[in-house]
């Protein structure tokens, strides 16, 4: 027994004398060298923090601008199944008030102009130059406005599932209601609308069951992808109400008069207008958008709706990744433009 004890003690002593790795104290490490899984907070306006996350590594660097306004990056998580494996570096970013970012109570922050300046601060914070923007829905509105002021930093842009004016969007929503509502549905909808009974089960059933499953994501609600349902649950309704309105079909917020048609010809960087034939955005309007952009290609996913990244996924991502590669390789060729 004594011999066994001495053997164990000797083994322990020898182990203690083995060269130990030179481990630097955590407190002495430079902040940028600490691994965080790609997560990083960027300071905005000197006092707020917005959340970003880098996924993948490559010379093609892509900043994703999520929709809403008031939603979060979550529903765009399918991008990491496609872009990083093509050698592309993507950056998720939750806009101020959304998702993992700070959510100040100051309602004066929720406007297009301030969000444009926020994107520029995020760009600087991430050290992005000659980068690509992929905007979706409201994120495409934001991308257009950003390009209007800061185009020199951008190598290419994808304007996904967005027309170039809110007036155009509102007009098309009336066509969609006529298309997908029966006469009885329309009577009920109009009655609930007059009562402003937007939180009732009847209204939600009409909105989600009859419209959203046709023009937002063409799957039964119970089969919507988890990141999409998560994004809906996390939405900041205060921002959405202030900037847009009650829902997709009531635009009463502060961007209701937004119009970018006349400024599209000023966007000179290569652009991809990407949408869906079954989108809540008018397909003809997205084609018009592509014609007005001087250096663009337009593709509408034949089975896609507003969330074509899910309901026509392979076409959506093959078109998007091909565009990014062609621009980066200098082989991109814009569509031949025809006058309206």
N, C-alpha and C positions, 0 to 999 in steps of 0.2 A: 504493500500500500504506500509506504514511504517512498519507494523507488518511483512508483507511478506519479506521486505528487511532484517529486523533483523533476521528472521528465516534462510534466505539464508546465511547471514554472520556468524551466529552461527554454521551452518553445516560445512561451509568452515573452521572455526577455529578449530572445533573438528577433522576434517579430517587432518589438519596440525599437530595436536598433537598425531595422531596415530603412533605407532612404525614403523619406516621405515626400509626396508631391508638393511643390511650392504653390500652395493655395493662397491667393490674395484675399484678404479680409473683404467681405461684401461691401462694407462701408467705404472702402478705398477704390472700388471699381468705378470707372467712368459710367455715367448713367446710360449712355448709348451702347455700352457693351453688354448690358444685362439683357438676357433673352426674355422676350415677352410674347412669343408666338405670333409676332408681327403686329401686335396691338400697340397703338401709340396715341396719345392725346396731344392735340394741337391747340395752342392758345389763340383765342379769337377776341379781337377788340381789347386785348390786354387783360381780360378778366374771366372769359368763359372758356370752357374746355369742350372740344368736339373730338369724338372718337374716330380713329381710322385703324385699318388693319391691312397689312400687306400680305398677299398670298402669291407664291411663286417667285421666280427670278428670271429675268430676261431683259433684253435691250428694248423691247416694246413694252412701254409702261402705260397703264390704262387706269384713269381715275373714273370710278363709277358714280354717277349722280342719280340717286333713287327718286322715285316719284312721290306723289302725295298731293299737295304739300302736307307735311306732318307725319308721313310714314317713315320707314327706316330701311336700312340696307338689306334686312333679312331675306326678303323675297328674291333678291339678286344672288343668293348664295349658290345657285346653279351655275353661275359663271365660273366658279372654281373647278367644275367638272370638265370644262372645255378649254379655257384660255391658258392656264399654267402649263398644261401638258404640251402646248404649242410653243413653249418658250416665252410666254408673256407674263408680265408682272402686273397684277391687278391690285388696286387699292379700293377697299370698301371705305365708306365715309358716311357717318350719320350726321346729317345737317343739324345745326343748333336747334334744340327743342325736340329732337327725335331720338328714339332708340337709346343708345348708350351715352349720348352726349348730354351736356347740361341742358336743363329746361327752365330758363328764367321766366319769371312772371310778367316781365315787361312786354306788353303787347305791341309796342312800337317797333319791335325787332322783326315782326313777321311781315316782310314786304320784299318784293323782287330785288330792288336796288341793294338792300343790305345783304341779301343772300349772295349776290354777285361778288360783293367785296369779301364775303366769307370764303367763297371758293378760291379767290386769289390768295387769301391768307393761308388756306390749306395747301395750295400749290407751293407756296414759299416754304411752309413748314415741313413739307415732305421733300423739298428740294427737287421738284419736277420741272424739267425743261424739255422741249421737243417731245411732249407727251400726248397721249390720246385721251379724249373724253368720250365716254359712252353715257348718254343721258337717256333716261326712260320717262315718258309721260311728262309730268312737271319737271323732271330732271332735264328733259330736252328743252323745255322753255328756258330753264336756268342756263343751259349750255348755250343757247342762242344769244341770250343777253350777255353772257360772259364773253363770247366771241366778239360781240359788238364792241367790247372795250379792251379785251386782253388777247386778241387773236394771235399776236406775235409769239406767244409761248406754246401754241398748240400745233401739233403736226398733222392731226386729223381728228374728225369728229363723227360719231354715230348718233343720229337723231332718231331715237326709237319710239315708235307709237305715239306721235304727237303731230298735230297740225300747227299752222303758224298763226292762228288767232283763236281767241276764246269765242268770239262771235260765230265763227265757222263751226266750232265744236258744239255750241248750244243749238244752232240750227239743225245740225245732224242728229242730235239727241232726240229731237221731236220726230224725225223720220224713223228712228229706231223704235220709239214707243209705239208708233203706228204699225210698225212691222211685227213686233213681238207681242203686243197686247191685243187680246180679243176685244170686241166692243164692250163686253161685260167688265173685263179687266180695266179698260179705260175709264168707265163710269166710276168704278171703285177707286181707282187711282186719283181721279180728279176730285172726288169727294174727300178723300183723305188729305189730299194736297191743300184743299181749301181750309180744312180744319187744322192744318199743320201737324197732323198726327203721324209724324215721321218715325216715332219710336214704337208704333203699334206692330203686333205680329202680322197683321194684314198687309201693312205697307212694306215691311221687311220681306215678306214672302213674294210680293210683286217685284220688288227691287232685286232681291237676290235670286229668286227662283225663275223669274221670267226675263230679266234683263242681264244681270251679271253673268249668268251661266251661258249667255249667248255672245256677249260682247267684251266681257272682262277676262274670263277664263272658261273655255268651252269644255268644261268637265262638270259632272255633278258636284254640288257643294261638298258632299261628304268624301269626295275624292280629290279635292284641291290639295296640291302639294303642301306639306307641313310648313316650309318657310313662308309660303304665301298666307296661310291662315294665321301664322305667328305675327306677320307684319300687320295684318288687319287688327289683331288683338292689341298690338302695341301702339297703334296710331294715336298721335296727339290731336284730338278732335278740336281743341281750341285753335290751333294753327290752321287746320283744315277749314274750320268754319270762317275764320277771319279772312283767309286768302281765297278760298273757293266758295264754300257754302255748305248747305245741309248734306248734300251727296253729289254724285256724279251728274245729276240732272237738275240741280238747282245751283246755278253759279251766280252768287250774289256778293262774293267777297271782293277784296281790293284789287284782284287781277282780272275782273270781269271785262274790262275794256282793253285788255292786252292784245296787241296786233303787231306782228313782225314781218308781214308780207313785203313791205317796201324796203326792208333792210336785208332780206335774204341775199340779194345780188352782191352785197358787200362782204359776205363770208367767202373768202377766197381759198381757204384750206380744203383739202379733199374731204368730202362728206359722204356718208352713207345714210340715206333715208330708209329706215327699216320699219316695217309695220306688218299688219295683218289684214287680209281681205275682210275678215269678220270683226274688225276693230270697232271700238266706240268712236274712233276718229274716222272721218270720211276718207275712204281709200283714194277718191279722186283728189281730195285736198292734199293728201300726202304726195301724190304724183305731181301735183302743181308745185308743192314745196321743192321737190327734186328738180323740177324744170327751172325754178328761179334761182337755185343754188348753182353758180357757174361751174363748179368742179365737183360734181356729185354723181352718184349712182343710186337708183331707187330699186328696192326689192320689197314686195309685199308677200308675206308667207300665205300660200293658198288655203291652209287650214287654220291659220293663226287668228287670234283676237288680240285684245290689248296686252295680254300676257303670252304673246307668241313664243317667248322663251320657254314656256311650258307646253302649250297646246299645239305648237308646231316646232318643237325644240331642235331637231336635227337640221332643218332648213335654216332656222334662225341663226344657229351658231356656226354652221358652215359658211353662211353668207358673211357673218360678222368677222370671223377669223380670217377668211380669205381677203376681205377688204383691208384689215389691219396689216396683213403680210404684204399685200401688193403695194400699199402706200409706203411701207417701210423699205421695201425693195426697189421702189421707184418704178414699178410696172403698172400702177393703177391708171386706168383709162376711164374718164368720165363718160356718162351717157351723152349721146348727141342731143342737143337741145332743140326743141320745136316750140315755136311761139304759141301762146294760148289763143 
